């Protein structure tokens, strides 16, 4: 079982009385919600009975897939659905290591100017088309050229793709591509049947080589999947059927587990102990999601980096974790959790450059020309946890002289509202899963949708590019750490905490050895008991 990461030591700055009161009230509410004696989380094991090969595994999530066409998917959460019906070239295992899936091996060659992949020869798409090097080329070519493709940026350093032989494909590069193996474990490496690439209904009817096929899709309600009887790995689909239900209400999601309508979901942090008391297994989810504060650097007051630095010093991250997320999570000053391979140990929230220091925040505001503080508009995505974070932030920021007026907006439209229409001055938001850390840091490069103001530095751009150089993680790590440090000198946004919402599951769920329920779970090897 994964336990919540330990909290870092508190800084010398005392908490204001309003926050102490908030924490006390929330603690009492949590105790009242729990009732009865709690049962400890069940770790990664779930049920211990015999697996039912004809069973149905049911998961409850908060949204539909945005599309079943990977090349048109801009939502990283779509991978929950893609991994059922599609295979990827490479797979990330439970330890976070890249391992073979459709590609049995990969190697950078010719001074890292090309990536050569060796492929399986026993895979067939569900429409009968054989998977081979030509299929890989057809997929990558479409991802790079399709009008409206969301994968063009990820493949920007690919020059062309060559078929060497049926089981060997060569990806020639026009720049460093050390992130490609990781990207090939996600949407970018998701393989569609070449015969279906022009299907007009591909967004609704996926054609892949995955362990399951889509049997029914009712938008806003449920998607149902049947085991692929011809799948090349017969041990992958332990259940005959998989169902993913859509339910935005956390209490309803937990009720679905209690009443036998589902086997797995994730909950709001306030429900962790309540789930255990109800007899459910519960543990913090495996997650790379980071809650952050984003600022509009194209207009006052956040066009001045001193105001952006003041905003970071005004936030007590540990209080957010304790008061809003009931201690589940960990304060961070970078866009990666501490256990992640590329984490920079020199960029942490208790360092003077990034810590909670309202006095320093007020000093920076004065230096920026705001000795009496400053007023700004904070947009708030209409999700319960985002609204709770905003409610905690408003008085916290005001103590440092940053007076926020809030406006709640529709969550799905937040990027367009903030970046495209450039409304508001700041907003709190949750980052999505990523395959490679350069992806999440790409937002501080010029020409990005999330950087319409082109706020960057030459040093950061070079560090980001250098972080793509190298065939292994160890080779990339020094530049990756430099990239993290250079981004803090831009600070158009800053992280608040690593988010580990509790997953909950029933004893009927069966997980493979070492499995940890994730915020964006996979179902390979997952089944139900008889």
N, C-alpha and C positions, 0 to 999 in steps of 0.2 A: 504494500500500500504506500502511495505517495503521501507524505505528510506535508503540512504547510511549512514553507521555508521559515527559518528563524528570523525574527525581526532584528534589524541592526540596532546598535546602541543609540539612544536618544542624544540629540545635541544638547548644549547647555541652555538653549533658549526655552523658557517655560511656556506651557500652553496657556492661551487666554482662557478666562473663566467660561466664556460661552461654549468653548469646545469641550472642556471638562464636563459641563452639564450635558452636552450632546452625547458624549460617550456613555455617561451614566444612564441616560434615558434609553439609549439603544441597547445597552447591556440588560436592562430590566425587561425590555420588550423581547429580547432574545430568550431570556429565561422563561418568560411567560409563554412564549410560543412552543417551547420544547415539551413541557409536560413530562410524565413518566421517566423511567430510567433509560438512559441512552445505551445503545449497543454500538460497539466499535465498528468502524468501516471494514468491509470485507476484502480490502486490498484488490488485487487484480484477478482474483480467482472466480468470483461469482459462485454459481452453483457447483456442487460436487457430484451430482447424480450422473446417470448415463445420458449421453447426448442423444437427442431425438433427431434422426436424419431426415424426418419428414416434418420437422417443426418449423415455426415461423418466429423470427426474431424481429421485435418491434422497437423502434427508436423514436423519440419525440424531440423535434427541433423547432426553431422559431420562424423558419422561412422555407419557401420553395427553392429549388434551383432557379437561377435567373434564366438559364438556358441549358439545353443538353448539347449545344455545339461549343466545344472547348475553345475554338478560335474566336468566338464571339463573347466569351465569358470574361467579365471584368470583376467578378465577385469570387474571391478566394474560397469562400465557404461552399461554392459549387463542387469542390473536390470531394465533399462528403458523398455526393451522389455519383460523381464521375467514377470514383474508385470501385463502385459496384458494377457498372456497365462497360467501363473501359479499363485497359491496362496502360501503364506508363512504361517508358523505356527503362527507367531506373526506379527503385523503391527505397524509401527511407524506413529503416527498421525501428523497433521499439527503443533502441539505444540511441537513435538519431544518426546512425551510420547509413551511408548509401550502399545498397546491395542490389544484385541483379534482379530484374523482372523480365521484360522482353529483351533487354540487352544482357547478355551473359558476361560481358566485360567491356571496358572502355579504356582508352589510353590517348594521352596527348602526344603527338609526334611532330617531327620536323621543327624543333625548337618551339613547341607549343603553338604552331600555326595551324594545326588541324586536330580535330578530335575524331578518333576512329572507334566505332562501336561494333562489337561482334554480337550477332543476334540469334535468338532461338530459331530453330527450323521446324518446330512442331506446333505452331500456333495458327489457328484459323479464326477469322472474324465470324460473327454469328450469321452473316449473309453468305458464308461459304468462301469468301475471298481469302487467299493465303496471305499471312503476314510475312514480309520479307523486306529487304533493303529498299526496294522500289516503293513499298508502302510508307516507309519512314521518309523517304525523299518527298513523296507526294504530300504527306502531312506537313512537313516543315516548309515546303515551297508554298503551300496554301496559307500557312500561318504568317509567312513573310509578305505575301502579296494580296491576300484577300482584302477587299475594301471593307473597312471597319474592323479589321482584325485587332484584337486586344493583345496579341502576342508579338507584334512587330518590334516593339521596343525591347523585349526580352531577347530577341534574335538579331538585334541591330548589328552585332559584331560578326554575324555569319555572312560569309561571302557567297558560298554556294554549297550544295549538297551533292555528293557523288555516290553512285552505286558502284562499289568495287566488285562485288559478287552477291549472290542472293542473301548471304548471311553477314555481309560486311558493308557498312556505310561510312563514308568519310565526310565530316563536316569541316569545310575549309573556312578559316577565320580571316577577317580583315582588321582584327584588333584582339586584345586579350579576352579570353573566354573561359576563365577559370570557374565561373559560376554556372556554366552550362550543365555539368552533371547534376548539380542540385536542382536547377530549373527543370531538367528532364524527369525529375521525380514528381513534378506537379503538372499544372495545366499545360505548360509548354511541351512537355513530353508525353501528353495523352494522345494515344493513337486511335484514329477513326478509320474505318474501312475505306480504302481508296475508292471503291465502287459507290460509296455513299456521300462522298465529299460535295457533290453537287445536288444532293437531295434537298428540295425546298422545305421539307419538314424535319430536317436534322435537328433543329432546335427543340422539337417535341418528341422525336423518335430516334434515340441514339443507336448507332450501329458500331459496336466495338468488339473487343475480344475478351471482355471482362468475365468475372466469375458468375455474373447474373445478367439477366435481360429484363428490360422494363416491361412489366405486364400491364400496368395501369397508372395513369397520372391524372389526378384531379387537383388542379391548381388551388392553393390555399387550404387543402385538406390532407391529401396523402399521396405518396407514390409507392407502388408495389412492384416487387421484383421476384423473379423465379430463378432458381439455380440454373446455371448453364451446364447441361449434362455433358457437353463436349469440351469443357474447359481443360486446358493443358495441365493444371494443378488440381487434382481431385480433392486435395485436403483443404483447399481454400474456403469453400462455401460449406460450412458445417450445418447450416440450416437449409431447408428446401425453399424457403421464402423469406424475404426481408421486406419490412414495411417502415416507411419514415413518415410520421405524422407531423403536421404543422400546428403548433400551439404556442402562442406568445405569452400566455399567462403561466408564470412559474408555479403558483399553487395548483393550477389545473394539471400541469405536467406531473407534479408529484402525486396528485390524486390518481392519475392514470396508472402509475406504478402500483399504488396501494390497492387499486381495484382490479389489477390483472390485465389492464388494457395495453401495457407496454412493459418492456424489460429494462430499458436504459433511457436516461435523459440527463440534462444538467439543470441546476437550480440556481436561485439567487443565493448569495452567501449567507443571508439571514436564515436560510432553511436547513443548513447543514446539520445542526444538532436535532432539529425537528425531524429530519429524515431518518436519522439514526434511532431516535426515540420511537418512530413508527415501524421499526423493524427492517428498514431498508439499509443496504450497504451504501456507504458514502465516503468519498475521498476527494481532495482537490484534483481538478482535471489537469492532465498534461496540456500545456498551453504555451504559445509564443505571443499571445496577445498582450499589448501594452496600452494602457489608458494614458492619454496625453492631452496637453493643452496646445491648441494650434492658434497662431496669431497672424493677423493681416499686416504684413510688413510694407504694404504699398501706401498706407496712409497713417496719419498720427492716431494714437501715440506710439504704435508699435513699429513705426518706421525707424525708430531710434533703438539701437541694440541695448542701450542702457535701460530702457523701459522693459524690454523683453527679459533682460537679466533680473530686473526688479521683480517681475512677475514670478520667475522661478524661485527667487529668495522669499517671496511672500507665501509660498505654499508649504504647509506642513504635510508632507507625503504620508508619514506614518499615521497621522491623525485621520487622513482619508482612508487608509487601509483599516484602521481600527474602528472608526466611527461609521463608515459607510459600508464597508465590506466585511465587518465582523472579524477582522484579523486575518482573513484569507487573502493572501497576496503579499507582495514584497515591494517596498519603495525602490525605484530605479532612476538613474539619471541618463540612461541610454536605452536604445530600442531593442534590447535583448535581455532576457532573464539571466541571472548569475550562472546558472548551470549550462548555458549555451556555449558551444565551442568557440565562438568568436567574441565572447564577452571580454570587455576591457576592464581589468580590475582597478585601473587608475581613475575611472570615471564612475564615481559612486556618490549617492546623495548626501553623505555626511562630510564630504570634502568642502572646504570653505567656498570654493568656486560655485557650488551648486546647492548648498544646504539651506535649511529653513532659517532665515535671518531677517525678520521684519525691519529692524533698524537699518540694515544694509540696503534693503529694498527702498526705504524712504530716502536714504542718502543718494542712491542712484537716480531716483525720480527727481530729486532736487538738482543734481548735476545735469539732467536732461532738460531742465527748464520747467519742472513741475513741482516747485517747493510746497505747494498746497495740495498735492495729489492730483489725480486725473480721473475723469469720467470716461467710460467706454461701454459699448454694447456687447454682451456675451450671448451668442446663440446657444440654445440648448436642444440637442436632438431629443425627440419625444420618446425616449426609452426610460424605464423606471430607474435603472442604475445611473444613467447620465444625468437625470434630473436630481437624483440624490447627491451626486458629486457636485453639481452646480449649487445646490442649496448649502452645502458645506463650504464651498469656495467663496461665495459672496461675502460673508462676514470676515473670513480669513484674509481675503485680498483687501477688504476695506481697512483692516487694521494697519496695512502697510501703505494706505493712500491710494489704492486702486479700486475705485468705486464702480462696480458693475451693475448695469441694468440688464435684465435677462429677457429673452424672447424665445419661447418654445417653438421649434419648427419640426416639420416632418423628418423623421430620421433618414429615410432613403434619399431625400433630396438635399441633405446637408452639403455634400461636395459641390453640387451645382449652385446652391444658394451662396456658399462661402467663397468658392474659388471662381466659378463662372460669372455669377452676378456680383460677387465681392460685397455682399451685404454683411454687416456686423464687423466687429473688431477681433473676436476670438471665439473659440468654442472648445468644449471638452469632447474627445472622441476616442473610440476603441479601435486599436489597430487589428488587422486581420492576420491569419497565419501566413507565413512566408517560407519559401524554400531556401532562399539565400539572403544573408543580411544586407547585401548591396541593394536588394530590391527595395527594402523599406527606407534606406538612406538615399535612394534615387530622387526623392522628393525635394532635395536641396540642390539639385542640378538645375541649370537654366533650361527653359523650354518645356518644363513638365506641367501637366494639368494642375498639380497641387503646388505649383510655384509660378503663378502668372506674373509675379513681380520680379522674377529672375534674381531673387536674393540668394547670393552664393559668394564664394571666394575662389580664386585660382588654386589656392592650396588645397581646398576641399575637393575640387574637381580632379586634381591630379591624384590625390589620395584615393578617391573613389575608383578611378581608372586603374591605379596600381593594385587595388584590392581584387581586381579581376585577374591579375597576373599570377600564374603559378598553377601547377597541375594538382597540388594537394592542399589540404587545409593548412598544414604547417607552413607551407611556402607562402600562403596568402595572409597568414595571421598578422605579421608586423604591419603591413599596409592596412589591414582591416582595423587594427587598433588606432593607427594614425587617422584613418577616416572618421572614426568615432570622435576622436579628440578635435579634429578640424571642424566637424559639424557643430560642436559646442560653441565655436567662435562665430557661427552664423545664428543659431538659436532662433529660427523662425517658428519653432515649436519646441516643446520639451516634455519628456516622459514624466508621468506621475507614479505609476506602479505596474508591476507585472501581475496580470490578472489570471487567477487560478480558480474559476468558479467551481463549486462542488458538483461532481458527477454523482448520480444516484442510480442504483440498479437493484433488481430483485434477485433472490436466490435461484431463480430459473435461468438467469443469464450464465453462459459458460464462455470464459475467455481463454485464449492460449497462454502458455507460460510466459510470464514477464509482461503481460498486457496491462497497460494503464489507460483507463477511459480518458479520452481526450476531449477538449473543447470542440475540436473538429474530428470526430472519431472515424476510424476505419473499422471494417467488419470482416476482415480477412481472418479466418480461424475462429470466428465468433458464432456461437450457436445457442441452443436452449436445451434444458434437460427434459426428459420424458415425464 
